[in-house]
C-alpha cells in the first residue's frame, strides 16, 4: 500500500493556538486527522510529523527514502531560507509537493522566494488546511501517472 509522509516545519505546532487571524483556528492535530481521513478515502496511508529544527527535517527527508513514496512538505519559514532542505530533496530524489496554508505570493516579498519549489513536483498554497488534502491527492495522482 502506498504510504506518504506529511512533514511540517517550524512553528506549525502552534497552529490554532496563536495568531488565528493569520493562520486560522484549526490545530495541527486536526489537520493530521483530516490527512488520515483523506488517505483512507484514497486507499493509502500517511505518516505525519513536525519539527522546529532544520536538521531534523533534513533527516526526515533522508529517512523517507525507501519507506514513503513521496512527501507533502510544509517547511514553514525554512521554505524561504533552507538550501539544506533543497539539497536533501534533490539528493534523495523523493517526489515532494510543497504546501503552504497561506498564499505566500500574496504576502511579504521575503516569502515569495521558495528554495523548495525548484526541486518539488508542484506547489499548493493559499487554501488553508484544505491544502493538505489537495496536496495528498495531487501527490497520489503524480505517483500513479506522473501528472
Ligand atoms: O503558510 C504557510 O503554511 C507557511 O509555511 C507558514 C509559515 C510561514 O513562515 C511561511 O511563509 C508560510 C509560518 C508558520 C507559523 O505558524 C504559526 C502558527 C500559529 C502561530 C504562529 C505561527
Backbone and ligand atoms as CSV (ligand in chain L), in Angstrom:
chain,resi,resn,atom,element,x,y,z
A,1,UNK,N,N,0.849,-1.208,0.000
A,1,UNK,CA,C,0.000,0.000,0.000
A,1,UNK,C,C,0.883,1.256,0.000
A,2,UNK,N,N,0.496,2.223,-0.816
A,2,UNK,CA,C,1.271,3.471,-0.881
A,2,UNK,C,C,1.233,4.191,0.459
A,3,UNK,N,N,2.401,4.664,0.846
A,3,UNK,CA,C,2.485,5.419,2.098
A,3,UNK,C,C,3.194,6.743,1.832
A,4,UNK,N,N,2.613,7.835,2.321
A,4,UNK,CA,C,3.186,9.173,2.151
A,4,UNK,C,C,3.568,9.741,3.507
A,5,UNK,N,N,4.541,10.645,3.485
A,5,UNK,CA,C,4.916,11.392,4.687
A,5,UNK,C,C,4.411,12.822,4.543
A,6,UNK,N,N,3.720,13.308,5.557
A,6,UNK,CA,C,3.310,14.719,5.610
A,6,UNK,C,C,4.180,15.369,6.678
A,7,UNK,N,N,5.045,16.272,6.222
A,7,UNK,CA,C,6.081,16.808,7.105
A,7,UNK,C,C,5.907,18.318,7.275
A,8,UNK,N,N,5.948,18.752,8.523
A,8,UNK,CA,C,5.707,20.163,8.846
A,8,UNK,C,C,6.896,20.769,9.566
A,9,UNK,N,N,7.184,22.024,9.216
A,9,UNK,CA,C,8.337,22.712,9.773
A,9,UNK,C,C,8.010,23.613,10.953
A,10,UNK,N,N,8.898,24.572,11.201
A,10,UNK,CA,C,8.884,25.339,12.445
A,10,UNK,C,C,7.607,26.139,12.680
A,11,UNK,N,N,7.194,26.121,13.925
A,11,UNK,CA,C,6.076,26.893,14.476
A,11,UNK,C,C,4.701,26.366,14.093
A,12,UNK,N,N,4.660,25.390,13.188
A,12,UNK,CA,C,3.348,24.886,12.782
A,12,UNK,C,C,2.676,24.097,13.902
A,13,UNK,N,N,3.459,23.699,14.908
A,13,UNK,CA,C,2.868,23.087,16.112
A,13,UNK,C,C,1.968,24.073,16.863
A,14,UNK,N,N,2.109,25.368,16.561
A,14,UNK,CA,C,1.296,26.389,17.254
A,14,UNK,C,C,-0.020,26.681,16.553
A,15,UNK,N,N,-0.256,26.028,15.433
A,15,UNK,CA,C,-1.487,26.304,14.665
A,15,UNK,C,C,-2.725,26.190,15.540
A,16,UNK,N,N,-3.613,27.151,15.378
A,16,UNK,CA,C,-4.873,27.146,16.124
A,16,UNK,C,C,-4.743,27.666,17.536
A,17,UNK,N,N,-3.511,27.857,17.996
A,17,UNK,CA,C,-3.300,28.299,19.377
A,17,UNK,C,C,-2.822,29.738,19.447
A,18,UNK,N,N,-2.143,30.228,18.383
A,18,UNK,CA,C,-1.634,31.603,18.329
A,18,UNK,C,C,-1.978,32.192,16.962
A,19,UNK,N,N,-2.106,33.491,16.905
A,19,UNK,CA,C,-2.356,34.231,15.656
A,19,UNK,C,C,-3.426,33.583,14.762
A,20,UNK,N,N,-4.614,33.292,15.307
A,20,UNK,CA,C,-5.649,32.677,14.458
A,20,UNK,C,C,-6.077,33.588,13.311
A,21,UNK,N,N,-5.861,34.910,13.472
A,21,UNK,CA,C,-6.237,35.845,12.398
A,21,UNK,C,C,-5.368,35.632,11.159
A,22,UNK,N,N,-4.168,35.077,11.329
A,22,UNK,CA,C,-3.280,34.812,10.189
A,22,UNK,C,C,-3.421,33.371,9.717
A,23,UNK,N,N,-3.389,32.420,10.664
A,23,UNK,CA,C,-3.304,31.004,10.278
A,23,UNK,C,C,-4.555,30.187,10.618
A,24,UNK,N,N,-5.615,30.855,11.131
A,24,UNK,CA,C,-6.874,30.158,11.360
A,24,UNK,C,C,-6.942,29.454,12.711
A,25,UNK,N,N,-8.045,28.748,12.901
A,25,UNK,CA,C,-8.336,28.128,14.206
A,25,UNK,C,C,-8.050,26.627,14.231
A,26,UNK,N,N,-7.754,26.068,13.068
A,26,UNK,CA,C,-7.537,24.616,13.011
A,26,UNK,C,C,-6.166,24.263,13.586
A,27,UNK,N,N,-6.134,23.264,14.442
A,27,UNK,CA,C,-4.863,22.839,15.048
A,27,UNK,C,C,-4.154,21.826,14.137
A,28,UNK,N,N,-2.873,21.631,14.411
A,28,UNK,CA,C,-2.111,20.664,13.610
A,28,UNK,C,C,-2.656,19.243,13.810
A,29,UNK,N,N,-3.151,18.953,15.031
A,29,UNK,CA,C,-3.741,17.616,15.265
A,29,UNK,C,C,-4.991,17.422,14.416
A,30,UNK,N,N,-5.779,18.496,14.272
A,30,UNK,CA,C,-6.992,18.380,13.432
A,30,UNK,C,C,-6.602,18.179,11.967
A,31,UNK,N,N,-5.543,18.883,11.534
A,31,UNK,CA,C,-5.060,18.688,10.158
A,31,UNK,C,C,-4.572,17.258,9.974
A,32,UNK,N,N,-3.877,16.749,10.971
A,32,UNK,CA,C,-3.397,15.355,10.890
A,32,UNK,C,C,-4.577,14.405,10.704
A,33,UNK,N,N,-5.638,14.630,11.481
A,33,UNK,CA,C,-6.827,13.781,11.374
A,33,UNK,C,C,-7.422,13.863,9.960
A,34,UNK,N,N,-7.487,15.093,9.412
A,34,UNK,CA,C,-8.006,15.266,8.041
A,34,UNK,C,C,-7.141,14.501,7.030
A,35,UNK,N,N,-5.828,14.515,7.254
A,35,UNK,CA,C,-4.916,13.793,6.344
A,35,UNK,C,C,-5.191,12.292,6.390
A,36,UNK,N,N,-5.404,11.767,7.606
A,36,UNK,CA,C,-5.691,10.327,7.718
A,36,UNK,C,C,-7.015,9.985,7.029
A,37,UNK,N,N,-8.009,10.884,7.162
A,37,UNK,CA,C,-9.304,10.634,6.502
A,37,UNK,C,C,-9.142,10.614,4.985
A,38,UNK,N,N,-8.380,11.583,4.458
A,38,UNK,CA,C,-8.169,11.633,3.008
A,38,UNK,C,C,-7.412,10.395,2.543
A,39,UNK,N,N,-6.416,9.986,3.341
A,39,UNK,CA,C,-5.635,8.802,2.984
A,39,UNK,C,C,-6.536,7.574,2.890
A,40,UNK,N,N,-7.435,7.436,3.864
A,40,UNK,CA,C,-8.349,6.280,3.869
A,40,UNK,C,C,-9.201,6.278,2.607
A,41,UNK,N,N,-9.687,7.501,2.245
A,41,UNK,CA,C,-10.515,7.608,1.035
A,41,UNK,C,C,-9.743,7.178,-0.216
A,42,UNK,N,N,-8.445,7.477,-0.216
A,42,UNK,CA,C,-7.625,7.181,-1.396
A,42,UNK,C,C,-6.998,5.783,-1.334
A,43,UNK,N,N,-7.200,5.097,-0.213
A,43,UNK,CA,C,-6.640,3.748,-0.084
A,43,UNK,C,C,-5.132,3.741,0.124
A,44,UNK,N,N,-4.639,4.764,0.800
A,44,UNK,CA,C,-3.210,4.837,1.119
A,44,UNK,C,C,-3.059,5.073,2.626
A,45,UNK,N,N,-1.805,5.147,3.083
A,45,UNK,CA,C,-1.574,5.545,4.472
A,45,UNK,C,C,-0.679,6.779,4.484
A,46,UNK,N,N,-0.814,7.574,5.546
A,46,UNK,CA,C,0.097,8.708,5.720
A,46,UNK,C,C,0.697,8.664,7.121
A,47,UNK,N,N,1.952,9.071,7.178
A,47,UNK,CA,C,2.592,9.349,8.464
A,47,UNK,C,C,2.704,10.865,8.551
A,48,UNK,N,N,2.588,11.388,9.751
A,48,UNK,CA,C,2.512,12.840,9.933
A,48,UNK,C,C,3.592,13.250,10.924
A,49,UNK,N,N,4.335,14.298,10.590
A,49,UNK,CA,C,5.388,14.739,11.503
A,49,UNK,C,C,5.562,16.240,11.503
A,50,UNK,N,N,6.210,16.740,12.561
A,50,UNK,CA,C,6.516,18.177,12.661
A,50,UNK,C,C,7.802,18.333,13.454
A,51,UNK,N,N,8.640,19.284,13.000
A,51,UNK,CA,C,9.826,19.625,13.787
A,51,UNK,C,C,10.124,21.111,13.640
A,52,UNK,N,N,10.660,21.669,14.704
A,52,UNK,CA,C,11.102,23.062,14.659
A,52,UNK,C,C,12.568,23.168,14.253
A,53,UNK,N,N,13.206,22.027,13.958
A,53,UNK,CA,C,14.653,22.002,13.754
A,53,UNK,C,C,15.007,21.588,12.324
A,54,UNK,N,N,15.780,22.420,11.678
A,54,UNK,CA,C,16.106,22.206,10.264
A,54,UNK,C,C,16.775,20.841,10.035
A,55,UNK,N,N,17.750,20.499,10.889
A,55,UNK,CA,C,18.461,19.225,10.715
A,55,UNK,C,C,17.540,18.027,10.871
A,56,UNK,N,N,16.571,18.134,11.778
A,56,UNK,CA,C,15.611,17.031,11.944
A,56,UNK,C,C,14.775,16.851,10.678
A,57,UNK,N,N,14.446,17.981,10.040
A,57,UNK,CA,C,13.668,17.903,8.798
A,57,UNK,C,C,14.515,17.284,7.686
A,58,UNK,N,N,15.798,17.660,7.636
A,58,UNK,CA,C,16.721,17.051,6.663
A,58,UNK,C,C,16.776,15.538,6.903
A,59,UNK,N,N,16.937,15.133,8.167
A,59,UNK,CA,C,16.984,13.694,8.496
A,59,UNK,C,C,15.695,12.991,8.070
A,60,UNK,N,N,14.569,13.645,8.332
A,60,UNK,CA,C,13.271,13.025,7.985
A,60,UNK,C,C,13.166,12.817,6.474
A,61,UNK,N,N,13.686,13.770,5.702
A,61,UNK,CA,C,13.654,13.625,4.230
A,61,UNK,C,C,14.578,12.479,3.811
A,62,UNK,N,N,15.789,12.423,4.383
A,62,UNK,CA,C,16.713,11.319,4.057
A,62,UNK,C,C,16.078,9.971,4.398
A,63,UNK,N,N,15.480,9.891,5.591
A,63,UNK,CA,C,14.946,8.614,6.074
A,63,UNK,C,C,13.669,8.194,5.343
A,64,UNK,N,N,13.042,9.151,4.652
A,64,UNK,CA,C,11.793,8.835,3.942
A,64,UNK,C,C,12.050,7.897,2.768
A,65,UNK,N,N,13.256,7.999,2.216
A,65,UNK,CA,C,13.593,7.180,1.044
A,65,UNK,C,C,13.461,5.699,1.375
A,66,UNK,N,N,12.715,4.991,0.558
A,66,UNK,CA,C,12.549,3.560,0.783
A,66,UNK,C,C,11.365,3.218,1.673
A,67,UNK,N,N,10.869,4.199,2.412
A,67,UNK,CA,C,9.719,3.960,3.299
A,67,UNK,C,C,8.459,4.636,2.760
A,68,UNK,N,N,8.618,5.845,2.274
A,68,UNK,CA,C,7.469,6.612,1.761
A,68,UNK,C,C,7.656,6.868,0.268
A,69,UNK,N,N,6.509,6.859,-0.450
A,69,UNK,CA,C,6.567,7.073,-1.900
A,69,UNK,C,C,6.728,8.552,-2.235
A,70,UNK,N,N,6.405,9.418,-1.293
A,70,UNK,CA,C,6.526,10.852,-1.540
A,70,UNK,C,C,6.254,11.624,-0.257
A,71,UNK,N,N,6.498,12.928,-0.339
A,71,UNK,CA,C,6.359,13.783,0.848
A,71,UNK,C,C,5.515,15.000,0.502
A,72,UNK,N,N,4.564,15.317,1.377
A,72,UNK,CA,C,3.904,16.635,1.374
A,72,UNK,C,C,4.648,17.466,2.410
A,73,UNK,N,N,5.249,18.555,1.964
A,73,UNK,CA,C,6.139,19.320,2.841
A,73,UNK,C,C,5.668,20.754,3.019
A,74,UNK,N,N,5.291,21.080,4.247
A,74,UNK,CA,C,5.131,22.485,4.613
A,74,UNK,C,C,6.347,22.828,5.464
A,75,UNK,N,N,7.343,23.403,4.820
A,75,UNK,CA,C,8.616,23.674,5.502
A,75,UNK,C,C,8.566,24.961,6.319
A,76,UNK,N,N,7.392,25.602,6.374
A,76,UNK,CA,C,7.276,26.833,7.151
A,76,UNK,C,C,8.297,27.854,6.653
A,77,UNK,N,N,8.878,28.618,7.576
A,77,UNK,CA,C,9.809,29.681,7.190
A,77,UNK,C,C,11.087,29.146,6.560
A,78,UNK,N,N,11.425,27.856,6.798
A,78,UNK,CA,C,12.618,27.289,6.152
A,78,UNK,C,C,12.465,27.239,4.630
A,79,UNK,N,N,11.210,27.289,4.164
A,79,UNK,CA,C,10.952,27.357,2.722
A,79,UNK,C,C,11.790,28.459,2.078
A,80,UNK,N,N,11.887,29.573,2.788
A,80,UNK,CA,C,12.464,30.782,2.188
A,80,UNK,C,C,13.956,30.931,2.462
A,81,UNK,N,N,14.528,29.980,3.208
A,81,UNK,CA,C,15.933,30.127,3.626
A,81,UNK,C,C,16.788,28.889,3.412
A,82,UNK,N,N,16.165,27.706,3.310
A,82,UNK,CA,C,16.948,26.483,3.529
A,82,UNK,C,C,17.457,25.796,2.259
A,83,UNK,N,N,18.721,26.069,1.958
A,83,UNK,CA,C,19.378,25.322,0.883
A,83,UNK,C,C,19.570,23.873,1.332
A,84,UNK,N,N,19.690,23.649,2.647
A,84,UNK,CA,C,19.854,22.284,3.172
A,84,UNK,C,C,18.633,21.420,2.844
A,85,UNK,N,N,17.445,21.972,3.001
A,85,UNK,CA,C,16.238,21.196,2.669
A,85,UNK,C,C,16.167,20.960,1.162
A,86,UNK,N,N,16.504,21.988,0.385
A,86,UNK,CA,C,16.509,21.835,-1.076
A,86,UNK,C,C,17.469,20.713,-1.476
A,87,UNK,N,N,18.671,20.723,-0.900
A,87,UNK,CA,C,19.664,19.689,-1.229
A,87,UNK,C,C,19.197,18.304,-0.782
A,88,UNK,N,N,18.529,18.237,0.372
A,88,UNK,CA,C,18.035,16.937,0.859
A,88,UNK,C,C,17.022,16.354,-0.116
A,89,UNK,N,N,16.156,17.206,-0.623
A,89,UNK,CA,C,15.129,16.727,-1.572
A,89,UNK,C,C,15.780,16.295,-2.873
A,90,UNK,N,N,16.692,17.126,-3.396
A,90,UNK,CA,C,17.275,16.739,-4.687
A,90,UNK,C,C,18.197,15.540,-4.547
A,91,UNK,N,N,18.850,15.373,-3.397
A,91,UNK,CA,C,19.759,14.223,-3.274
A,91,UNK,C,C,18.997,12.915,-3.063
A,92,UNK,N,N,17.849,12.977,-2.389
A,92,UNK,CA,C,17.088,11.724,-2.203
A,92,UNK,C,C,16.184,11.438,-3.398
A,93,UNK,N,N,15.921,12.472,-4.197
A,93,UNK,CA,C,15.068,12.336,-5.391
A,93,UNK,C,C,13.691,11.790,-5.064
A,94,UNK,N,N,13.205,12.118,-3.865
A,94,UNK,CA,C,11.859,11.684,-3.492
A,94,UNK,C,C,10.873,12.761,-3.949
A,95,UNK,N,N,9.740,12.353,-4.553
A,95,UNK,CA,C,8.786,13.360,-5.012
A,95,UNK,C,C,8.192,14.149,-3.835
A,96,UNK,N,N,8.243,15.458,-3.948
A,96,UNK,CA,C,7.754,16.337,-2.881
A,96,UNK,C,C,6.726,17.300,-3.450
A,97,UNK,N,N,5.603,17.436,-2.754
A,97,UNK,CA,C,4.654,18.521,-3.040
A,97,UNK,C,C,4.838,19.572,-1.961
A,98,UNK,N,N,5.165,20.782,-2.391
A,98,UNK,CA,C,5.336,21.899,-1.457
A,98,UNK,C,C,3.959,22.457,-1.102
A,99,UNK,N,N,3.750,22.662,0.176
A,99,UNK,CA,C,2.442,23.107,0.638
A,99,UNK,C,C,2.570,24.286,1.600
A,100,UNK,N,N,1.654,25.232,1.464
A,100,UNK,CA,C,1.534,26.319,2.442
A,100,UNK,C,C,0.066,26.605,2.699
A,101,UNK,N,N,-0.230,26.896,3.948
A,101,UNK,CA,C,-1.604,27.281,4.311
A,101,UNK,C,C,-1.968,28.600,3.652
A,102,UNK,N,N,-1.052,29.552,3.742
A,102,UNK,CA,C,-1.312,30.895,3.213
A,102,UNK,C,C,-0.797,30.993,1.783
A,103,UNK,N,N,-1.247,32.017,1.078
A,103,UNK,CA,C,-0.740,32.293,-0.268
A,103,UNK,C,C,0.553,33.092,-0.121
A,104,UNK,N,N,1.663,32.394,-0.155
A,104,UNK,CA,C,2.955,33.054,0.112
A,104,UNK,C,C,3.254,34.141,-0.924
A,105,UNK,N,N,2.645,34.049,-2.100
A,105,UNK,CA,C,2.916,35.030,-3.163
A,105,UNK,C,C,2.144,36.327,-2.955
A,106,UNK,N,N,1.154,36.273,-2.083
A,106,UNK,CA,C,0.362,37.477,-1.790
A,106,UNK,C,C,0.823,38.119,-0.481
A,107,UNK,N,N,1.902,37.612,0.090
A,107,UNK,CA,C,2.387,38.113,1.382
A,107,UNK,C,C,3.689,38.904,1.184
A,108,UNK,N,N,4.461,39.039,2.237
A,108,UNK,CA,C,5.679,39.841,2.178
A,108,UNK,C,C,6.628,39.310,1.090
A,109,UNK,N,N,7.421,40.215,0.518
A,109,UNK,CA,C,8.323,39.838,-0.586
A,109,UNK,C,C,9.264,38.707,-0.176
A,110,UNK,N,N,9.707,38.682,1.098
A,110,UNK,CA,C,10.655,37.638,1.508
A,110,UNK,C,C,10.027,36.252,1.527
A,111,UNK,N,N,8.678,36.175,1.433
A,111,UNK,CA,C,8.028,34.851,1.361
A,111,UNK,C,C,7.826,34.406,-0.085
A,112,UNK,N,N,8.142,35.269,-1.044
A,112,UNK,CA,C,7.892,34.904,-2.445
A,112,UNK,C,C,8.927,33.908,-2.962
A,113,UNK,N,N,10.144,33.974,-2.389
A,113,UNK,CA,C,11.179,33.023,-2.814
A,113,UNK,C,C,10.986,31.698,-2.069
A,114,UNK,N,N,11.014,30.610,-2.829
A,114,UNK,CA,C,10.984,29.281,-2.219
A,114,UNK,C,C,12.181,28.484,-2.711
A,115,UNK,N,N,12.965,27.958,-1.755
A,115,UNK,CA,C,14.060,27.055,-2.117
A,115,UNK,C,C,13.544,25.640,-2.370
A,116,UNK,N,N,12.278,25.392,-1.985
A,116,UNK,CA,C,11.698,24.060,-2.198
A,116,UNK,C,C,11.149,23.941,-3.625
A,117,UNK,N,N,10.575,25.043,-4.127
A,117,UNK,CA,C,9.865,24.996,-5.413
A,117,UNK,C,C,10.687,24.396,-6.562
A,118,UNK,N,N,11.966,24.743,-6.711
A,118,UNK,CA,C,12.710,24.191,-7.863
A,118,UNK,C,C,12.904,22.679,-7.813
A,119,UNK,N,N,12.781,22.079,-6.634
A,119,UNK,CA,C,13.002,20.633,-6.516
A,119,UNK,C,C,11.704,19.882,-6.178
A,120,UNK,N,N,10.584,20.605,-6.218
A,120,UNK,CA,C,9.286,19.993,-5.913
A,120,UNK,C,C,8.556,19.614,-7.197
A,121,UNK,N,N,7.645,18.658,-7.052
A,121,UNK,CA,C,6.759,18.309,-8.166
A,121,UNK,C,C,5.845,19.490,-8.469
A,122,UNK,N,N,5.376,20.157,-7.432
A,122,UNK,CA,C,4.496,21.308,-7.589
A,122,UNK,C,C,4.265,21.953,-6.237
A,123,UNK,N,N,3.511,23.047,-6.268
A,123,UNK,CA,C,3.276,23.836,-5.048
A,123,UNK,C,C,1.780,24.112,-4.905
A,124,UNK,N,N,1.284,23.940,-3.690
A,124,UNK,CA,C,-0.105,24.300,-3.382
A,124,UNK,C,C,-0.055,25.289,-2.238
A,125,UNK,N,N,-0.697,26.433,-2.389
A,125,UNK,CA,C,-0.700,27.411,-1.303
A,125,UNK,C,C,-1.974,28.238,-1.349
A,126,UNK,N,N,-2.374,28.726,-0.176
A,126,UNK,CA,C,-3.480,29.674,-0.101
A,126,UNK,C,C,-4.826,29.058,0.216
A,127,UNK,N,N,-4.900,27.757,0.413
A,127,UNK,CA,C,-6.193,27.102,0.639
A,127,UNK,C,C,-6.390,26.668,2.089
A,128,UNK,N,N,-5.535,27.172,2.980
A,128,UNK,CA,C,-5.682,26.825,4.388
A,128,UNK,C,C,-5.483,25.338,4.605
A,129,UNK,N,N,-6.090,24.790,5.682
A,129,UNK,CA,C,-5.908,23.368,5.999
A,129,UNK,C,C,-6.343,22.425,4.871
A,130,UNK,N,N,-7.309,22.868,4.038
A,130,UNK,CA,C,-7.760,22.010,2.926
A,130,UNK,C,C,-6.617,21.703,1.966
A,131,UNK,N,N,-5.588,22.551,1.974
A,131,UNK,CA,C,-4.439,22.339,1.101
A,131,UNK,C,C,-3.753,21.003,1.338
A,132,UNK,N,N,-3.807,20.506,2.577
A,132,UNK,CA,C,-3.155,19.223,2.867
A,132,UNK,C,C,-3.823,18.094,2.089
A,133,UNK,N,N,-5.166,18.096,2.077
A,133,UNK,CA,C,-5.883,17.051,1.320
A,133,UNK,C,C,-5.631,17.215,-0.178
A,134,UNK,N,N,-5.597,18.478,-0.631
A,134,UNK,CA,C,-5.305,18.723,-2.054
A,134,UNK,C,C,-3.917,18.198,-2.408
A,135,UNK,N,N,-2.964,18.452,-1.524
A,135,UNK,CA,C,-1.580,18.044,-1.792
A,135,UNK,C,C,-1.446,16.527,-1.812
A,136,UNK,N,N,-2.120,15.847,-0.878
A,136,UNK,CA,C,-2.078,14.375,-0.845
A,136,UNK,C,C,-2.670,13.821,-2.138
A,137,UNK,N,N,-3.818,14.369,-2.546
A,137,UNK,CA,C,-4.475,13.911,-3.778
A,137,UNK,C,C,-3.574,14.155,-4.985
A,138,UNK,N,N,-2.958,15.336,-5.025
A,138,UNK,CA,C,-2.077,15.670,-6.162
A,138,UNK,C,C,-0.862,14.746,-6.194
A,139,UNK,N,N,-0.319,14.437,-5.033
A,139,UNK,CA,C,0.874,13.583,-4.979
A,139,UNK,C,C,0.526,12.149,-5.404
A,140,UNK,N,N,-0.616,11.658,-4.963
A,140,UNK,CA,C,-1.045,10.309,-5.382
A,140,UNK,C,C,-1.236,10.278,-6.900
A,141,UNK,N,N,-1.866,11.325,-7.453
A,141,UNK,CA,C,-2.038,11.403,-8.915
A,141,UNK,C,C,-0.698,11.415,-9.623
A,142,UNK,N,N,0.234,12.166,-9.098
A,142,UNK,CA,C,1.572,12.222,-9.699
A,142,UNK,C,C,2.247,10.856,-9.661
A,143,UNK,N,N,2.108,10.167,-8.533
A,143,UNK,CA,C,2.773,8.861,-8.396
A,143,UNK,C,C,2.137,7.824,-9.318
A,144,UNK,N,N,0.801,7.978,-9.532
A,144,UNK,CA,C,0.105,6.983,-10.346
A,144,UNK,C,C,0.416,7.161,-11.833
A,145,UNK,N,N,0.378,8.399,-12.290
A,145,UNK,CA,C,0.544,8.586,-13.748
A,145,UNK,C,C,1.421,9.762,-14.124
A,146,UNK,N,N,2.141,10.263,-13.156
A,146,UNK,CA,C,3.108,11.326,-13.487
A,146,UNK,C,C,2.500,12.678,-13.770
A,147,UNK,N,N,1.226,12.886,-13.388
A,147,UNK,CA,C,0.600,14.198,-13.632
A,147,UNK,C,C,0.822,15.121,-12.444
L,1,LIG,O1,O,1.518,29.471,5.003
L,1,LIG,C1,C,2.254,28.580,5.427
L,1,LIG,O2,O,1.902,27.421,5.588
L,1,LIG,C2,C,3.687,28.952,5.845
L,1,LIG,O3,O,4.539,27.851,5.521
L,1,LIG,C3,C,3.636,29.191,7.334
L,1,LIG,C4,C,4.972,29.672,7.890
L,1,LIG,C5,C,5.472,30.870,7.114
L,1,LIG,O4,O,6.748,31.253,7.581
L,1,LIG,C6,C,5.551,30.593,5.621
L,1,LIG,O5,O,5.964,31.763,4.970
L,1,LIG,C7,C,4.202,30.168,5.102
L,1,LIG,C8,C,4.819,30.092,9.351
L,1,LIG,C9,C,4.198,29.064,10.231
L,1,LIG,C10,C,3.965,29.699,11.557
L,1,LIG,O6,O,2.861,29.083,12.147
L,1,LIG,C11,C,2.304,29.729,13.206
L,1,LIG,C12,C,1.134,29.198,13.669
L,1,LIG,C13,C,0.497,29.811,14.702
L,1,LIG,C14,C,1.037,30.933,15.297
L,1,LIG,C15,C,2.226,31.451,14.827
L,1,LIG,C16,C,2.868,30.831,13.778
